[in-house]
Amino acid sequence: MQFDSLIAMLIIGAVAGWLSGKLMKGRGFGLIGNIIVGIVGAFLAGLIFPALGFAVGGGVIASILHATIGAVILLFLIGLIRKG
């Protein structure tokens, strides 16, 4: 992974974390926490989704959508763990 792609993944993850915080009301961790969850969700989505054959296309919008799905799933799983 090159430095440019790492910076892009961090920015896209931050946007995805903010967006997932808006979508999952009541399950977020505040702005900074959701950005961190978005970055982790983007990383996980980048690893897991291609292995499953799930792809939404190319480009920035598709990457944000991909990372947002990963962040929403991560927020859901964290919410389940916090309740248990």
LUMVO-194851 format. One line per field, with one value per atom (N, C-alpha, C, CB): residue number from 1; chain; atom name; y, z, x. Coordinates in nm, 4 decimals, decimal comma. Glycine has a CB too. Layout:
// residues N
dolum = NUM|...
pagu = A|...
miza = CA|...
y = Y|...
z = Z|...
x = X|...
***
This chain:
// residues 84
dolum = 1|1|1|1|2|2|2|2|3|3|3|3|4|4|4|4|5|5|5|5|6|6|6|6|7|7|7|7|8|8|8|8|9|9|9|9|10|10|10|10|11|11|11|11|12|12|12|12|13|13|13|13|14|14|14|14|15|15|15|15|16|16|16|16|17|17|17|17|18|18|18|18|19|19|19|19|20|20|20|20|21|21|21|21|22|22|22|22|23|23|23|23|24|24|24|24|25|25|25|25|26|26|26|26|27|27|27|27|28|28|28|28|29|29|29|29|30|30|30|30|31|31|31|31|32|32|32|32|33|33|33|33|34|34|34|34|35|35|35|35|36|36|36|36|37|37|37|37|38|38|38|38|39|39|39|39|40|40|40|40|41|41|41|41|42|42|42|42|43|43|43|43|44|44|44|44|45|45|45|45|46|46|46|46|47|47|47|47|48|48|48|48|49|49|49|49|50|50|50|50|51|51|51|51|52|52|52|52|53|53|53|53|54|54|54|54|55|55|55|55|56|56|56|56|57|57|57|57|58|58|58|58|59|59|59|59|60|60|60|60|61|61|61|61|62|62|62|62|63|63|63|63|64|64|64|64|65|65|65|65|66|66|66|66|67|67|67|67|68|68|68|68|69|69|69|69|70|70|70|70|71|71|71|71|72|72|72|72|73|73|73|73|74|74|74|74|75|75|75|75|76|76|76|76|77|77|77|77|78|78|78|78|79|79|79|79|80|80|80|80|81|81|81|81|82|82|82|82|83|83|83|83|84|84|84|84
pagu = A|A|A|A|A|A|A|A|A|A|A|A|A|A|A|A|A|A|A|A|A|A|A|A|A|A|A|A|A|A|A|A|A|A|A|A|A|A|A|A|A|A|A|A|A|A|A|A|A|A|A|A|A|A|A|A|A|A|A|A|A|A|A|A|A|A|A|A|A|A|A|A|A|A|A|A|A|A|A|A|A|A|A|A|A|A|A|A|A|A|A|A|A|A|A|A|A|A|A|A|A|A|A|A|A|A|A|A|A|A|A|A|A|A|A|A|A|A|A|A|A|A|A|A|A|A|A|A|A|A|A|A|A|A|A|A|A|A|A|A|A|A|A|A|A|A|A|A|A|A|A|A|A|A|A|A|A|A|A|A|A|A|A|A|A|A|A|A|A|A|A|A|A|A|A|A|A|A|A|A|A|A|A|A|A|A|A|A|A|A|A|A|A|A|A|A|A|A|A|A|A|A|A|A|A|A|A|A|A|A|A|A|A|A|A|A|A|A|A|A|A|A|A|A|A|A|A|A|A|A|A|A|A|A|A|A|A|A|A|A|A|A|A|A|A|A|A|A|A|A|A|A|A|A|A|A|A|A|A|A|A|A|A|A|A|A|A|A|A|A|A|A|A|A|A|A|A|A|A|A|A|A|A|A|A|A|A|A|A|A|A|A|A|A|A|A|A|A|A|A|A|A|A|A|A|A|A|A|A|A|A|A|A|A|A|A|A|A|A|A|A|A|A|A|A|A|A|A|A|A|A|A|A|A|A|A
miza = N|CA|C|CB|N|CA|C|CB|N|CA|C|CB|N|CA|C|CB|N|CA|C|CB|N|CA|C|CB|N|CA|C|CB|N|CA|C|CB|N|CA|C|CB|N|CA|C|CB|N|CA|C|CB|N|CA|C|CB|N|CA|C|CB|N|CA|C|CB|N|CA|C|CB|N|CA|C|CB|N|CA|C|CB|N|CA|C|CB|N|CA|C|CB|N|CA|C|CB|N|CA|C|CB|N|CA|C|CB|N|CA|C|CB|N|CA|C|CB|N|CA|C|CB|N|CA|C|CB|N|CA|C|CB|N|CA|C|CB|N|CA|C|CB|N|CA|C|CB|N|CA|C|CB|N|CA|C|CB|N|CA|C|CB|N|CA|C|CB|N|CA|C|CB|N|CA|C|CB|N|CA|C|CB|N|CA|C|CB|N|CA|C|CB|N|CA|C|CB|N|CA|C|CB|N|CA|C|CB|N|CA|C|CB|N|CA|C|CB|N|CA|C|CB|N|CA|C|CB|N|CA|C|CB|N|CA|C|CB|N|CA|C|CB|N|CA|C|CB|N|CA|C|CB|N|CA|C|CB|N|CA|C|CB|N|CA|C|CB|N|CA|C|CB|N|CA|C|CB|N|CA|C|CB|N|CA|C|CB|N|CA|C|CB|N|CA|C|CB|N|CA|C|CB|N|CA|C|CB|N|CA|C|CB|N|CA|C|CB|N|CA|C|CB|N|CA|C|CB|N|CA|C|CB|N|CA|C|CB|N|CA|C|CB|N|CA|C|CB|N|CA|C|CB|N|CA|C|CB|N|CA|C|CB|N|CA|C|CB|N|CA|C|CB|N|CA|C|CB|N|CA|C|CB|N|CA|C|CB|N|CA|C|CB|N|CA|C|CB|N|CA|C|CB|N|CA|C|CB|N|CA|C|CB|N|CA|C|CB
y = -0,1168|0,0000|0,1230|-0,0001|0,2141|0,3340|0,4405|0,3844|0,5424|0,6498|0,7233|0,7477|0,7463|0,8165|0,7378|0,8420|0,6081|0,5275|0,5203|0,3876|0,5268|0,5285|0,6577|0,5127|0,7701|0,8989|0,8992|1,0152|0,8474|0,8414|0,7522|0,7896|0,6404|0,5505|0,6176|0,4200|0,6967|0,7675|0,8737|0,8316|0,9468|1,0506|0,9882|1,1381|0,8860|0,8173|0,7515|0,7111|0,6947|0,6350|0,7382|0,5631|0,8567|0,9625|1,0064|1,0820|1,0220|1,0582|0,9462|1,0872|0,8229|0,7081|0,6967|0,5785|0,7257|0,7217|0,8265|0,7404|0,9455|1,0514|1,0123|1,1839|0,9590|0,9187|0,8021|0,8813|0,7058|0,5921|0,6358|0,4820|0,7361|0,7911|0,8551|0,8929|0,9177|0,9765|0,8682|1,0706|0,7603|0,6520|0,5691|0,5618|0,5473|0,4618|0,5504|0,3612|0,6285|0,7193|0,6403|0,8056|0,6892|0,6233|0,5154|0,5645|0,4799|0,3764|0,4323|0,2656|0,5622|0,6221|0,6491|0,7492|0,7007|0,7313|0,8777|0,6423|0,9622|1,1012|1,1166|1,1507|1,2383|1,2672|1,1981|1,4169|1,2147|1,1571|1,0044|1,2098|0,9500|0,8046|0,7443|0,7680|0,8115|0,7621|0,7705|0,8401|0,8721|0,8824|0,7661|1,0187|0,7341|0,6208|0,4905|0,6130|0,4745|0,3548|0,3491|0,3533|0,4635|0,4680|0,4269|0,6053|0,4696|0,4318|0,2815|0,5105|0,2288|0,0843|0,0086|0,0493|0,0601|-0,0028|-0,0024|0,0670|0,1064|0,1130|0,0112|0,2547|-0,0014|-0,0988|-0,2410|-0,0835|-0,2709|-0,4044|-0,4330|-0,4197|-0,3346|-0,3533|-0,3756|-0,2321|-0,3059|-0,3242|-0,4618|-0,2213|-0,5257|-0,6604|-0,7689|-0,6802|-0,7509|-0,8581|-0,8609|-0,8435|-0,7464|-0,7451|-0,8012|-0,6059|-0,7694|-0,8318|-0,9833|-0,7721|-1,0319|-1,1762|-1,2444|-1,2070|-1,1709|-1,2243|-1,2048|-1,1588|-1,1297|-1,1029|-0,9862|-1,2241|-0,9064|-0,7908|-0,6678|-0,7705|-0,6031|-0,4819|-0,3841|-0,5139|-0,2568|-0,1539|-0,0681|-0,0656|-0,1017|-0,0266|0,0509|0,0686|0,1417|0,2209|0,3667|0,2055|0,4420|0,5848|0,6206|0,6325|0,7507|0,8003|0,7728|0,9493|0,7963|0,7745|0,6270|0,8217|0,5395|0,3963|0,3560|0,3152|0,4153|0,3855|0,4326|0,4501|0,5504|0,6011|0,5103|0,7462|0,4647|0,3730|0,2414|0,3469|0,1903|0,0654|0,0786|0,0272|0,1876|0,2102|0,2365|0,3270|0,3034|0,3306|0,2015|0,4260|0,1106|-0,0199|-0,0928|-0,1058|-0,0908|-0,1538|-0,0882|-0,1487|0,0452|0,1162|0,0923|0,2655|0,0848|0,0565|-0,0839|0,0706|-0,1790|-0,3153|-0,3167|-0,4110|-0,2436|-0,2385|-0,1712|-0,1646|-0,0617|0,0038|-0,0891|0,1328|-0,1658|-0,2611|-0,3673|-0,3266|-0,4224|-0,5257|-0,4707|-0,5861|-0,3500|-0,2878|-0,2629|-0,1553|-0,2228|-0,2025|-0,3318|-0,1434|-0,4426|-0,5723|-0,6113|-0,6807|-0,5851|-0,6195|-0,5319|-0,6050|-0,4041|-0,3131|-0,3507|-0,1694|-0,4055|-0,4449|-0,5719|-0,4630|-0,6583|-0,7895|-0,7921|-0,8817
z = 0,0000|0,0000|0,0000|0,1217|-0,0901|-0,0997|-0,0065|-0,2430|0,0174|0,1087|0,0609|0,1246|-0,0700|-0,1244|-0,1005|-0,2740|-0,1184|-0,0967|0,0508|-0,1525|0,1388|0,2823|0,3218|0,3620|0,2703|0,2982|0,2439|0,2369|0,1241|0,0656|0,1493|-0,0796|0,1981|0,2806|0,4123|0,3075|0,4707|0,5939|0,5723|0,6502|0,4624|0,4337|0,4037|0,3159|0,3215|0,2875|0,4122|0,1759|0,4958|0,6205|0,7148|0,6891|0,7189|0,8034|0,7554|0,8059|0,6249|0,5690|0,5943|0,4173|0,5761|0,5985|0,7452|0,5522|0,8357|0,9779|1,0160|1,0596|0,9623|0,9874|0,9326|0,9247|0,8110|0,7472|0,8206|0,6015|0,8643|0,9378|1,0731|0,9568|1,1340|1,2591|1,2395|1,3163|1,1233|1,0914|1,0632|0,9709|0,9976|0,9640|1,0860|0,8586|1,1761|1,2934|1,4166|1,3146|1,4201|1,5322|1,6608|1,5072|1,7643|1,8935|1,9125|1,9121|1,8099|1,8218|1,8015|1,7217|1,7856|1,7552|1,8792|1,6799|1,8565|1,9621|1,9585|1,9502|1,9023|1,8840|1,7533|2,0025|1,7210|1,5918|1,5768|1,5745|1,6729|1,6630|1,6670|1,7773|1,7552|1,7637|1,6363|1,8788|1,5754|1,4504|1,3359|1,4154|1,3364|1,2333|1,2471|1,2432|1,3704|1,3924|1,3500|1,5410|1,3855|1,3440|1,1916|1,4068|1,1270|0,9810|0,9171|0,9348|0,9744|0,9212|0,9372|0,9920|1,0542|1,0770|0,9872|1,2261|0,9734|0,8854|0,7401|0,8982|0,6966|0,5593|0,5386|0,5271|0,6376|0,6284|0,6233|0,7468|0,7122|0,7137|0,5857|0,8339|0,5382|0,4141|0,2966|0,3870|0,2983|0,1929|0,1940|0,2053|0,3101|0,3191|0,2959|0,4540|0,3547|0,3567|0,2310|0,4784|0,1880|0,0773|-0,0530|0,0540|-0,0936|-0,2163|-0,2039|-0,2528|-0,0852|-0,0662|-0,0783|0,0698|-0,0428|-0,0550|-0,1948|0,0471|-0,2786|-0,4135|-0,4204|-0,4683|-0,3137|-0,3090|-0,3542|-0,1676|-0,4578|-0,5076|-0,5530|-0,6232|-0,5284|-0,5684|-0,6830|-0,4493|-0,7357|-0,8472|-0,8047|-0,9045|-0,8916|-0,8647|-0,8456|-0,9756|-0,8033|-0,7835|-0,6368|-0,8612|-0,6120|-0,4756|-0,4120|-0,4726|-0,4857|-0,4314|-0,3973|-0,5319|-0,4839|-0,4577|-0,3376|-0,5813|-0,3230|-0,2075|-0,0778|-0,2241|-0,0811|0,0376|0,0716|0,0155|-0,0283|-0,0053|0,0543|-0,1360|-0,0012|0,0454|0,1913|-0,0438|0,2220|0,3579|0,4543|0,3605|0,4073|0,4929|0,5300|0,4232|0,4356|0,4656|0,5702|0,3368|0,5544|0,6524|0,7897|0,6039|0,7931|0,9204|0,9878|0,8991|0,9100|0,9675|1,0276|0,8601|0,9576|1,0105|1,1390|0,9056|1,1385|1,2570|1,3732|1,2260|1,3480|1,4534|1,5086|1,4005|1,4208|1,4644|1,5546|1,3439|1,5148|1,5954|1,7289|1,5184|1,7292|1,8534|1,9442|1,8249|1,8851|1,9647|2,0288|1,8783|1,9571|2,0134|2,1297|1,9049|2,1138|2,2182|2,3417|2,1656|2,3205|2,4332|2,5151|2,3833|2,4488|2,5198|2,5996|2,4229|2,5506|2,6127|2,7287|2,5175
x = 0,0849|0,0000|0,0893|-0,0965|0,0614|0,1405|0,0853|0,1441|0,1651|0,1277|0,0034|0,2428|-0,0076|-0,1241|-0,2523|-0,1057|-0,2470|-0,3663|-0,4019|-0,3465|-0,3033|-0,3303|-0,4013|-0,1995|-0,3553|-0,4194|-0,5614|-0,3382|-0,5815|-0,7159|-0,8066|-0,7098|-0,7557|-0,8357|-0,8736|-0,7594|-0,7842|-0,8148|-0,9226|-0,6888|-0,9134|-1,0130|-1,1479|-0,9681|-1,1493|-1,2750|-1,3330|-1,2521|-1,2488|-1,2955|-1,3553|-1,1819|-1,2965|-1,3506|-1,4888|-1,2554|-1,5042|-1,6345|-1,7353|-1,6228|-1,6923|-1,7809|-1,8199|-1,7134|-1,7293|-1,7604|-1,8623|-1,6352|-1,8463|-1,9440|-2,0806|-1,8976|-2,0819|-2,2071|-2,2716|-2,1827|-2,1921|-2,2494|-2,3035|-2,1443|-2,2425|-2,2940|-2,4302|-2,1967|-2,4493|-2,5794|-2,6829|-2,5674|-2,6418|-2,7346|-2,7734|-2,6732|-2,6799|-2,7030|-2,7213|-2,5842|-2,8260|-2,8498|-2,8652|-2,9747|-2,8011|-2,8078|-2,7030|-2,9422|-2,6293|-2,5261|-2,3867|-2,5512|-2,3762|-2,2477|-2,1641|-2,2680|-2,0462|-1,9510|-1,9100|-1,8283|-1,9922|-1,9539|-1,8777|-1,8692|-1,8452|-1,7826|-1,6478|-1,7653|-1,5591|-1,4244|-1,4314|-1,3340|-1,5129|-1,5273|-1,5823|-1,6167|-1,6806|-1,7374|-1,6377|-1,8628|-1,5541|-1,4506|-1,3522|-1,3760|-1,3151|-1,2243|-1,2913|-1,1810|-1,4190|-1,4928|-1,5021|-1,6346|-1,5198|-1,5250|-1,3950|-1,5615|-1,2845|-1,1537|-1,1317|-1,0411|-1,1655|-1,1525|-1,2499|-1,1781|-1,3726|-1,4711|-1,4275|-1,6041|-1,3655|-1,3143|-1,2030|-1,2631|-1,1165|-1,0087|-1,0644|-0,9127|-1,1591|-1,2187|-1,2958|-1,3108|-1,3701|-1,4447|-1,3497|-1,5351|-1,2370|-1,1377|-1,0753|-1,0304|-1,0715|-1,0161|-1,1207|-0,9520|-1,2377|-1,3372|-1,4239|-1,4253|-1,4737|-1,5698|-1,5151|-1,6168|-1,3920|-1,3414|-1,3279|-1,2071|-1,2961|-1,2857|-1,4219|-1,2239|-1,5275|-1,6632|-1,7211|-1,7539|-1,6511|-1,6997|-1,7955|-1,7662|-1,8030|-1,8912|-1,8152|-1,9487|-1,8635|-1,7995|-1,9064|-1,7017|-1,8845|-1,9802|-1,9269|-2,0147|-1,8142|-1,7584|-1,6345|-1,8626|-1,5937|-1,4752|-1,5080|-1,3762|-1,4125|-1,4311|-1,4473|-1,5509|-1,4498|-1,4555|-1,5914|-1,4255|-1,6992|-1,8334|-1,8539|-1,9409|-1,8105|-1,8227|-1,7378|-1,7814|-1,6213|-1,5365|-1,6005|-1,3995|-1,6632|-1,7324|-1,8495|-1,7812|-1,9238|-2,0349|-1,9854|-2,1106|-1,8790|-1,8180|-1,7739|-1,6974|-1,7047|-1,6561|-1,7709|-1,5581|-1,8749|-1,9906|-2,0609|-2,0886|-2,0750|-2,1348|-2,0510|-2,1473|-1,9198|-1,8317|-1,8417|-1,6884|-1,8522|-1,8622|-1,9969|-1,8408|-2,1046|-2,2363|-2,2380|-2,3474|-2,1797|-2,1711|-2,0885|-2,1092|-1,9777|-1,8930|-1,9655|-1,7626|-2,0375|-2,1147|-2,2227|-2,1782|-2,2854|-2,3868|-2,3260|-2,4540|-2,2119|-2,1463|-2,0972|-2,0292|-2,0437|-1,9990|-2,1193|-1,9235|-2,2314|-2,3524|-2,4013|-2,4624|-2,3891|-2,4274|-2,3363|-2,4233|-2,2078|-2,1115|-2,1315|-1,9680|-2,1615|-2,1813|-2,3046|-2,1941|-2,4072|-2,5283|-2,5085|-2,6420|-2,4201|-2,4008|-2,3119|-2,3502
***
